[in-house]
Amino acid sequence: MAEHKHGEMDVEVQEKTFEGFMQFTTRTVIVILAIIILMAIFIT
């Protein structure tokens, strides 16, 4: 079994995936909040 050396793994792909996930999540939350605010203004 190979010996593990901390910090040698290439994590560029994982970092890009996480960044994309965070952007998607942030935009989704903003859209949901906008919908809720618009519903509160126009439906009541």
N, C-alpha and C positions, 0 to 999 in steps of 0.2 A: 504494500500500500504506500502511495506517495505521501511524503510529509507535507503538512499544510503550512504555508508561510503567509502570515497575515499581510493583507494589502497588495497582493500580487494578482488578484483576479481582475479581469477587465469587466467593469460594470457599466460601460458606456451605454449599452443597449437598455439595461435595466433603468438607468437614470433617465433616458429619453422616454421610455414607456411611462415611468412615474410622472414625469413632467407633463406628458400628454394627458394622463389620467387626471392630474390636478387641474389642468386647464379646462377639461371637460366638466369636472365636478363644479368648479367655480362658476363657469358660464351657466350650467344647469341651475344652480342655486339662485343666481341672479335672475334668470328667466322665471323661475317659480315664484320668487319674491315679487317680481313685477306683476305677474298674473294675480297674485293674492291682493296686492295693493289696488290694482285696477278693479278687481271684483268688489273690494270694500268700498271703492268710490262710486261705481256705477250700478251695482246691484242692490245696495241698501236703499 
